[in-house]
C-alpha cells in the first residue's frame, strides 16, 4: 500500500526459508547414531570406558544432556564399528589363531566348540604363547597361581589365567583362556591344555582359591603337584562361620616356617573351638600354611595374589569382544616382556638388584642377635629379644633351623647375622 497514491502493489511471494524452523525439526535430543559418531574416537583409545563414564564425558564435551539408554546404544554401535560384531569376533578367533601360530610356533592355542541343533557355537578358548612357556620352564620357579575373573561384555563368561612368578617376584603371565562358567568340566579342560603347554613339571606347586571345580580339576590333571589354598579365602570363610578374636592365631599358624610353631597355634585354636579342626579337615583340606610347603619350590606365598594382580591388570579390557580381548592380552604381554627385557639388559652381577636391596635392608637391625661360631660354615645364633630362641645356621648347606632360608632361597636374619659377623 502506497500512502501517497492510495494504491496497492502486488509482489511475488517465494515460500523459501533460510532460517531453522523448530517446527520442522525431527528431534531435539541426541540419537544413538550421533553418540556413536562422537564416542568412536574416545573408545578407540579407552575401550574399557563404560556407558556411565562415557555419558559424563560426552555431556561435558558436547554441553548437552544425553539419556543413559541412548549412550549405551551408541556405545554398542561404536564398538561394532571399532571391533566388529560379537558373532564376527567368535569366527575371527580362528584367523587370529592361525596368524599367531605362524609367527610364534610352539604356542598352544585351542578353541573348543559345541553343536546345538545342528549349529556350531563357541564354547571355550585357551592360549599360552611360546615365549611365555619357554620363559616359565627356563627362568621361573615351579609355582602357578590359578584363578578367573568375570567378563563384562555381551558374553558373560570368565577369563581364566595361570600366573607364575619370576626372579624379581613380578607376576609372569603364562596362560589365559575363556569359558562360560567355573564348572569342573571347564576347569578340567583348561588344566589339560595347561599340561599340554608346560609338560610334567616336577616339583610343582599350584595355588587356587576355594573353587570346588578348580580343586577337582587340579587333582585330576596334576595329581603329583602340591596343591595350595589361598589363606585369605580360607580366613574369610572361617570368620563368617565362627568369628572370634582367638582365630587371630591362624595368621602365625599360616606364616610360620616351623611345624612346631604351627602346631602350637593350632592347639590354641582347637582348645577355644573344637569344631574348627573338623571344619578345616572337611572343607579346607589343601595346604595353606608355610610349614607344610615343599621347600624345593622356593616360594612361600600363602595367598593367591599373583592371579589377583593379573585380574586387576586386565580389568579395563574385560568388556571387549572375544577376539579383540585375546589380541589385546597378547599386545599387553608383548609390551610387558619388552619393558622387562630393557630393564634386564641393565642388570649386572649374578644376583638380581631387587634381592640385593632386600638383603641389605634386612642386615640392618640385627643387634639383638648374637653369633657363636662352631666352625667356618656353622654357627649358633642367639636371639636376645623376648623370644630367647636359638637357631643353628649352616652356610654350606644354605639352611637354618628356622626353616626360612630353605623355603625362600634367601638368607634369613639368622644367616645374615652369621654372614656379616
N, C-alpha and C positions, 0 to 999 in steps of 0.2 A: 504494500500500500504506500503510494507516494502522497504525502500530505499536501504538497504544493499543488498537485494536479488532481487530487482525489481519484486516482486511477490505481487499478490492481495490475501487478506484473507477475505472470506465471513463469516459474523457472523449473528446470528439470531436477527431479529428486533421485539420487543414487543411493540405494539401500546397501551401503558397504561401510562396515565399522572397522577402524584400525585399533580401537581400544579393546581391552579384555572385558568381556561381559561375564559377570558372575553367574548369570542365569544359564549360560551355555557351557559352563564347566561340568565335566562328568564326575569329578571327585575333587574334594579339597583336602584329603588326607593322603599320606604316602602309601604306596602299594608295595606288595612283596617284591615285585619286579624292580621297583625303584630301590628298595632296601638292598636287593641282591647286587645291583649295579654299584652301590656305594660300599657294600660290605666286602666285595670280592678282593679289593686291594688290601683291606685290613686283614682278612682271613688268610691272604697269601703269605703274610709274614707271621701271623699268630693264629694258626688253625685250631688251637685249643680254646679260643675265646668262646664262651658260652653265650646264649641269647640274652641273658640279663646284662652281662658286661657289654655286649655289642649294642644293646638298646641304649645304655647310658652313653656310650661313645658316640653313637650316631646323633643322639639328641643334643649332645654338647657341640658336635662339629656342624650339624645342619640347622641348629636353632629351631627345632620343631619337636612336637610331641608325637611319638610313634607307639602304637599298641604293641604289647608283648607278642601276641599271636602273629602279627604282621612281621615282626623282627624274626621270629622263629621260622616262619615260612620262607622269608627272604634269605635267611642264613642257609637253609637247606638248598635253595636254588643256587646260591653262590658256591656251596660245597660241591654240588654236582658239576658246575662249570669248572671248578678247580681240579677235582679228583675223579670225576665220573660218577655214575650211579653205583649204588651198593651191589646191584646184580652184576654190573660190568666188572666191579672190583674182584668178586669171587672168581670170575673167569680169568681175569688178568693175573691171578696168582700163579697160574701155570706158566705164563710167559715170563713172569718175574723169576720163577724158579729156574727156568731154562737159562736165562741171562746170567744169574748168579753162578750156576753150576759151570757155565762156560768160562767165566772169569775167575772163579775160585774153586778149582777141582778139589775134591776131598771134603767139601761141605756136606752136611747131612740135612736135607730139606725134604720133608714128607708132607703130602696133602692127602687127607682121608675124606672120602665122600660116602654118602648114604643114599640109597634109592628108595623113593616113596612114590607109589602109584605110577611107576614107570618113569619118573623124573629123578634126575641126579641132583643132590643138594650137597653143599659144603658141610662137612662135619667137624674136622679139626685139622690143625696145622702144627708142624714142628720145624725149627730151624736152628742149626748150630754151624757157624761159619768155620771154614778150615783154619784160619789163623787163630781163632778162639780155642779150637780143640788142641792145636799144636802148643799154644802158649800154656794151656792148663796142664797138659801132660809133661811138659818140659820145665816149667818155671813156677808152678803154683803148688801150694800144699794140698794134700788129698782131702779136701773139705769142701762140701757143697751145701749151700743154703737154698732150699726149695720152697716156693710159695706162689700164690697167684693173686691177681687184683682184678676187680670187676671193670669191664669196659663201659664207656659212656655213650657210644654211638647207637645207631638204629639196631644193630645186632648186639643184644645184651649178653655177650659171652664173657669169658675170663681170659686174661693174659697170664700164662704160667711162665715161670723163669727158674733157671738153675744158675746160681751165682757162686763163684769161687772167690778166693782171696789171694792177692799177690804179696810180694815181699814187703811192700810198703803198707800193708794192711788196707789197701784200697780194694773196693769191690771189683770183681772181674767177671763181666757178663759172659757166660759160657753158652747158654742156650735159652731160647724162649719159644713159646707156642701159644696157640689159641684153641679153646674148646668152649662148648656151650654151657657147661656146668661142672662143678667139682665133684664128679662121681668117681667111684672106684674104677670103672671101665676107662674113663678118660685119663685119669692119673696113671693107670697101668700102661696105657698106650704111650703116654708121654715119657714114662720112665724106660720103656722098652726102646724108644728112639734115642734116649739119652745113653743107654747102654751101648747101642749101636755106634754112637758117636765116640765115646771115650774108651770103650772096651772094659775088660775086667780089671779095674784099678784096685790094687790091694797094697797097703791098708787104705780104707776109705771111710770117711765119716759124712753122714747126711743129716742135716738139721732141718726139722719141719715144725709146724705149729700143731695144734690139736685136731687137725682134719683127719677124720677116721679113714676116708677113702685114700688119702695120700699115705697114711701109715700102712695100710694093707698093700698098696702098690709098691712101696719101698721094700717091704718084707718079701714080696713075690719076686721082684726083679733083681734086687740087690740083697740077697739073704746073708751074704758074708760081711756087709758093711755095718759099721757101728751107727745105729740109728739114735740120734739125739733129739730131744724135745725142747722147744723154746721155753725158758724159765718164766718169761713174762706172761705167756698164755697160761701156764700152769698156775701161777700166783693169782691171776685174775679169776680163774675157776675156783681156786681154793678159798679166796676171800668171799666170793659170792655164796659158797656153800657153808662155810664155817665162821669166818671172821675171827676177831680177837687179836690182841697185841702179841700173844705168845708166838704167833706164826711169823713174827719178825726173825725168829731163829732159822727160818727157811733160807734167808739170804746168806748167812755164813755157812750154812749146810751146803748150799749150791756153789759158793765161791771158794771154799777151802780145797786145797790140793791134797790134803791128807785124809785118809779114810777114817782115822781115829777122831778127828775134829768133826767130820760129817756125822759119824755115829753118835757122838755126844750131843750134838744139836738135835738130831732126830729123836733121841731118847727124851730130851726135854719136851719136845712137841708131843710125843706119844703119851707122856705122863699127863699132859694138860688135856689131850683129846685122844682117846683110844681109837676112835673111828678113822683117824687120818691115815694110819698105816694101811688099813684095809682099802681105803679110798684110793690111795696112791698106787697100791699094787694092782687094783682093778682098773682104774681109769687112766692112770699115767704110768704105764709100765716101761716107758722108754727112759733113756739115760738123760738126766737133767742136771747132774752135779759133776763138778770137775774131777773129784777123786775117782769117779768111775770112767773117765775118758781114757782112751788109748793114748799113751804118751808119744807114740810114733807119729801121730797126726800133727803135732806141734801147733795146735790151735785150741785155745781154751775158752772160746766164746760160749756163753751159756744162753744167749738169745739168738733169735733169727733175724737180727737187724740188717744183715747183708742184703737179704731179699727185700726187706722193707726200704732200704736205700735205693734199690733198683726201682721199686714201685713208685717211690717219690720222684725219681729221676725222669720217669716217662709219664708222669701224671698229666702233663699238658697235651699229650698226643693221643690219649685214650679214646677220643671221640672220632678219630679218623676212620675212613673206610678201611677194610681189612688189608688190601694190597698196599695202600698208601701207608698204613700203620707198620707193616713189615718193612717197607723200604725206608721209612723214617727211622726205625730202630737200627737198620743196617747203617744208615748215614751217621747216626749218633755214635754207634760203636766205632765206626771207622774214624770219626773225628777224635774220639776219646783215645784210641790207640795212637794216633798221630801226635796228640799232645803229650801223652806219656812217653812216647819214643823220643821226642825232643827233650823232655826232662831227663830221661835216662842217659842220653848222649852226653850230658854234662856231669854225670857221676864219675868219681874217681875212687880208687881203692877197691877193697874186697868186701866191705861192709856198707850197707845202704845208709845214707845220711840220716834218714828218719830213725833208724835203730841206734846209730851213734848218738844222736841227740837225746834219745830216750835213756840210754845207758849213762850218759854224762849227767843227766838230770837226777838219776837215781843214786849216783855216787855222793850227792850232797845229803847231809842229814844222817850219816852213818855213825855218828859219835856214840850212840848208845850200844854199839856192837863191839865186843872185844874178841880178838883173834888169838887163838893159841895154836901154833903150828906143830904138827906131828912130823911132817917132812916137807919136801919141796912142793908136793902136789896135794897134800892132805892137811886139813886144819879143822879145829873145833871152834865154832863161833858162839859166843855167849851173848844173849840178849839181856842187857842190864835194865830194861824197862820193866813195867809191871808184870809182863808175862814170864820173865826169867827163864825163857826157853833156851835150849842148846841144840845146835844143829851141826852135823858133820858135812863138810864140803870136800869133794874130790874133784879137783880141776881137770885131771887127766881123763876122768870119766864124764865130765860135764854133768855132775849130779850134786844134789843137796838133799838132805833128809826132809826138807820142807816140801819137796817134790815140784816146786815151781819151775826150776831150771829144766827138768825133764819134760814138762808139759808144754812149755812155751818155746824152748830152744834158746832162750835169752837168760843170761846170768841173773839170779835173784839177788836181793840185797845182801844176803849172807855171802854169796860167791863174790859179789863186788867188793865186800869188805876184805875178803882174802886176797883178791887180785890187786887191790890198791894198797894193801898193807906193806 
